[in-house]
């Protein structure tokens, strides 16, 4: 079960309507994809076949250790340098065992893991390599984690007056808000609270420039809880250590 992070943006100045238009789309009031689009071509998920094909292609390229480490560092949880040879061998085994003489995948139940034809599988390694080299990610969720700082879009969005509030899973989309502010020269306060691990921050932007970011400063907690959750002082004192 995900820990949800509460996000509150308070816009300042006379360009509130313009700011909201810049962030909104037909599908969302505050659309991360509109502000910082996911690159086209990234698959939604990374199959086992993708990883083994990439490993085989890397061996074929004969990269030196530094080049290999630099390439794989963003995806090391999926494919570490130490795993490349073993994964390459898995690729060769799959190529020989899972495909028939006509090049088709023998067992269709494996199609979520491997391409439908031997030819597609043979070309897959270079395609995945090109994606990792350009975007430093194997799939769109990894790219979002790296660039949005969260894997999913905003949820429970509420937009009233000069305030926009929403929830995100596990972390806050600070890079998205920062880009939105910079692109539109916005002045705003961005407040974030996560109750599971108990962290928060308050960021201030002036004309699109980040001027301060206070991480888990105790003095910010009480006013932050009041603004985000509309808690009373009594509720805060009963549930949080704020002094």
C-alpha positions in Angstrom: 0.0 0.0 0.0 1.4 3.4 -1.0 2.1 6.2 1.4 0.3 9.3 0.1 2.0 12.7 0.0 -0.2 15.8 0.4 0.7 18.7 -1.8 -0.5 22.3 -1.6 0.4 25.1 -4.1 -0.5 28.7 -3.2 -0.2 31.0 -6.2 0.7 34.7 -5.8 0.2 37.6 -8.1 -2.3 38.3 -10.9 -1.5 35.5 -13.2 -3.4 32.7 -11.4 -5.7 31.9 -14.3 -2.8 31.8 -16.8 -0.9 29.5 -14.4 -3.7 27.1 -14.1 -4.2 27.0 -17.9 -0.6 26.2 -18.3 -0.9 23.2 -16.0 -4.4 21.9 -17.0 -5.5 19.6 -19.8 -8.6 17.8 -21.0 -7.9 15.0 -18.5 -6.5 16.8 -15.5 -6.5 20.1 -13.7 -2.9 19.7 -12.9 -1.3 17.5 -15.5 2.3 16.4 -15.0 2.4 15.1 -18.6 1.5 18.6 -19.9 4.2 20.3 -17.8 6.9 17.6 -18.3 5.9 15.1 -20.9 7.1 11.5 -20.8 9.2 10.8 -23.9 7.5 8.8 -26.6 8.8 5.4 -27.3 9.3 4.3 -23.7 7.4 1.2 -22.9 5.0 1.1 -19.9 6.8 -1.9 -18.4 10.1 -3.6 -18.8 9.8 -7.3 -19.7 12.4 -9.9 -18.8 13.2 -10.2 -22.5 14.0 -6.5 -22.7 16.6 -6.8 -20.0 18.3 -9.9 -21.4 18.3 -8.4 -24.9 19.9 -5.2 -23.6 22.6 -7.2 -21.7 23.4 -9.1 -24.9 23.7 -5.9 -26.9 26.0 -4.4 -24.3 28.4 -7.4 -24.5 28.4 -7.0 -28.3 29.3 -3.3 -28.0 32.3 -4.3 -25.8 32.0 -1.1 -23.7 34.7 -0.4 -21.1 33.8 -0.6 -17.4 33.4 3.2 -17.0 31.1 3.5 -20.0 29.1 0.5 -18.8 28.7 1.9 -15.2 27.7 5.3 -16.5 25.1 3.8 -18.8 23.6 1.5 -16.2 23.8 3.7 -13.1 20.2 5.0 -13.5 18.8 1.5 -14.0 21.2 -0.5 -11.7 18.2 -1.9 -9.7 17.0 -3.6 -12.9 20.4 -4.4 -14.5 23.6 -4.0 -12.6 27.0 -4.2 -14.3 27.7 -7.5 -12.4 24.6 -9.1 -13.9 25.3 -8.3 -17.6 27.1 -11.6 -18.5 24.5 -13.8 -16.8 21.7 -11.9 -18.4 23.4 -12.2 -21.8 23.6 -16.0 -21.4 19.8 -16.0 -20.6 19.2 -14.1 -23.8 21.1 -16.7 -25.8 19.3 -19.5 -24.1 15.9 -17.9 -24.8 16.8 -17.3 -28.4 17.6 -21.0 -28.9 14.9 -22.5 -26.8 11.8 -20.3 -27.1 11.7 -19.8 -30.8 10.8 -22.3 -33.5 12.5 -22.8 -36.8 10.2 -20.4 -38.6 11.1 -17.7 -36.0 7.8 -17.6 -34.1 7.5 -17.8 -30.3 6.8 -21.4 -29.4 4.8 -20.8 -26.2 2.4 -17.9 -26.6 2.1 -17.6 -22.8 5.6 -16.2 -22.9 4.5 -13.2 -25.0 4.4 -10.8 -22.1 8.1 -11.6 -21.5 9.5 -12.0 -25.0 8.7 -10.6 -28.5 6.5 -12.7 -30.8 9.3 -13.4 -33.3 13.0 -14.2 -33.2 13.7 -11.3 -35.5 12.0 -8.8 -33.1 14.0 -10.3 -30.2 17.3 -9.9 -32.1 16.6 -6.2 -32.7 15.3 -5.5 -29.2 18.6 -5.1 -27.5 19.7 -2.1 -29.7 16.3 -0.5 -29.3 16.4 -0.7 -25.5 20.0 0.5 -25.5 19.0 3.6 -27.5 16.2 4.4 -25.1 18.5 4.0 -22.0 21.2 6.1 -23.6 18.8 8.9 -24.5 16.4 8.9 -21.6 18.4 7.1 -18.8 15.4 4.9 -18.2 14.0 1.5 -19.4 10.3 2.4 -19.1 8.0 5.3 -18.5 7.6 4.7 -14.8 11.4 4.7 -14.3 11.6 7.9 -16.3 9.0 9.5 -14.2 10.7 8.5 -11.0 13.9 10.0 -12.3 12.4 13.2 -13.7 9.1 13.8 -11.8 10.3 12.3 -8.5 7.1 10.2 -8.5 5.9 7.4 -10.7 2.3 8.4 -11.0 0.1 11.4 -11.8 -1.6 13.6 -9.3 -4.7 12.3 -7.5 -7.6 13.9 -5.8 -6.9 17.3 -7.3 -8.8 20.3 -6.0 -8.4 23.8 -7.5 -10.0 26.7 -5.7 -9.0 30.3 -6.1 -5.3 30.7 -5.9 -4.7 27.2 -4.4 -4.2 23.8 -6.0 -4.1 20.7 -3.8 -3.5 17.1 -4.7 -2.0 13.8 -3.5 0.9 11.8 -5.0 2.2 8.3 -4.1 5.4 7.9 -2.1 7.0 11.2 -3.0 6.4 14.8 -4.2 6.7 16.0 -7.8 9.1 18.9 -7.0 10.8 18.9 -10.4 7.4 19.2 -12.1 6.3 22.1 -9.9 9.7 23.7 -10.4 9.5 23.5 -14.2 6.0 24.8 -14.2 7.0 27.8 -12.1 10.1 28.5 -14.2 8.4 28.2 -17.6 5.6 30.6 -16.5 7.6 32.9 -14.2 5.3 32.1 -11.3 5.5 33.3 -7.7 4.1 30.6 -5.4 4.5 28.6 -2.2 4.7 24.9 -2.4 3.9 22.9 0.8 4.3 19.2 1.1 3.6 16.7 3.9 4.0 12.9 4.2 2.6 11.4 7.3 3.9 7.8 7.1 7.6 8.6 7.3 6.8 12.0 8.7 8.6 14.5 6.5 7.6 17.8 5.0 9.0 20.9 3.2 8.0 24.4 2.2 9.4 25.9 -1.0 9.1 29.5 -2.2 9.3 30.6 -5.8 9.5 34.2 -7.0 9.1 35.0 -10.7 9.9 31.3 -11.5 13.0 31.2 -9.4 13.4 29.0 -6.3 14.4 31.3 -3.5 14.1 28.9 -0.5 13.3 25.3 0.4 13.0 24.4 4.0 13.1 20.6 4.7 11.2 19.4 7.8 11.7 22.6 9.8 9.6 22.2 13.0 8.4 25.8 12.8 6.6 25.1 9.5 4.7 22.0 10.7 1.8 23.5 12.6 0.8 26.1 10.0 1.3 23.5 7.3 -1.0 21.0 8.9 -3.6 23.7 9.4 -3.5 24.7 5.7 -3.3 21.3 4.2 -5.7 19.4 6.5 -7.6 22.2 8.2 -6.6 20.7 11.6 -7.2 22.6 14.8 -4.4 23.2 17.4 -5.9 20.6 19.6 -5.9 17.9 16.8 -2.3 18.8 16.0 -1.2 18.6 19.7 -2.9 15.2 20.1 -1.3 13.7 17.0 2.0 15.4 16.3 5.1 16.6 18.0 5.5 20.1 16.6 7.6 22.0 19.2 
